[in-house]
Amino acid sequence: MASRAQEADSGLRGALFDSVKVLAGTLLAIARMRLELLSTEIEEQRAWFGSMLVWRLVALFCAWRDGCGWPESFGEENRFRHLEPCPRR
C-alpha cells in the first residue's frame, strides 16, 4: 500500500513540475515578445525622429532662404513675428 501512495504522490509531483515548466515557458515567451515589441517601437521612433529632423532642417532652410529672418525670431521680443507675412526681396 505504501508503494501505491508513493507512486501517486510522485505522479502528482511530476504533473505539478510539468505544469510549472509549461507556465515558466509561457512567461518567458511573453517576456521575449514584449522585448521584441519594445525594440520595434524604439526603431520606429528613431526613424520618425530622423524624418522629423530632416523636415525641420528643410523648413529652416526654406524660411532662411525666403528672408523670413527666422534665426532672429528666436528671441522673446519676436515671439509672434512668425504670424506676420514674410518680407519679399
C-alpha positions in Angstrom: 0.0 0.0 0.0 2.8 2.4 0.8 4.2 2.0 -2.7 0.9 2.9 -4.3 0.7 6.1 -2.2 4.3 7.0 -3.1 3.6 6.4 -6.8 0.5 8.6 -6.7 2.4 11.2 -4.8 5.3 11.1 -7.2 2.9 11.2 -10.1 1.3 14.4 -8.7 4.7 15.9 -8.2 5.7 15.1 -11.7 2.4 16.6 -13.1 2.9 19.7 -11.0 6.5 20.1 -12.1 5.4 19.7 -15.7 2.8 22.4 -15.2 5.3 24.7 -13.6 7.7 24.2 -16.5 4.9 25.0 -19.0 4.0 28.1 -17.1 7.6 29.2 -16.9 8.0 28.7 -20.7 4.9 30.7 -21.3 6.1 33.6 -19.1 9.4 33.6 -20.9 7.7 33.6 -24.3 5.6 36.6 -23.2 8.7 38.5 -21.9 10.5 37.8 -25.1 7.6 39.0 -27.2 7.4 42.2 -25.1 11.1 42.9 -25.6 10.7 42.4 -29.4 7.8 44.8 -29.4 9.8 47.3 -27.4 12.7 47.1 -29.8 10.4 47.5 -32.8 8.8 50.6 -31.2 12.3 52.1 -30.5 13.3 51.5 -34.1 10.1 53.2 -35.4 10.6 56.2 -33.0 14.2 56.6 -34.1 13.1 56.6 -37.8 10.3 59.1 -37.1 12.7 61.4 -35.2 15.2 61.2 -38.0 12.4 62.1 -40.5 11.2 65.0 -38.4 14.7 66.3 -38.0 15.2 66.3 -41.8 11.9 68.1 -42.3 12.7 70.7 -39.7 16.1 71.4 -41.3 14.3 71.8 -44.7 11.8 74.2 -43.2 14.6 76.2 -41.5 16.5 76.4 -44.8 13.4 77.5 -46.7 12.5 80.1 -44.2 16.0 81.4 -44.1 16.2 81.5 -47.9 12.9 83.3 -48.3 14.1 86.1 -46.0 11.8 85.5 -43.0 14.6 86.1 -40.6 13.8 83.0 -38.7 17.1 82.8 -36.8 16.5 86.3 -35.4 12.9 85.4 -34.4 14.0 83.1 -31.6 14.1 85.9 -29.1 11.2 86.8 -26.8 10.6 90.2 -28.5 9.9 88.4 -31.8 7.7 85.7 -30.4 4.7 86.3 -32.7 6.7 87.5 -35.7 6.1 84.2 -37.5 2.4 85.1 -37.7 3.2 88.1 -39.9 3.8 87.6 -43.6 7.5 87.3 -44.7 9.0 90.3 -46.4 9.8 89.7 -50.1 13.0 90.8 -51.7 
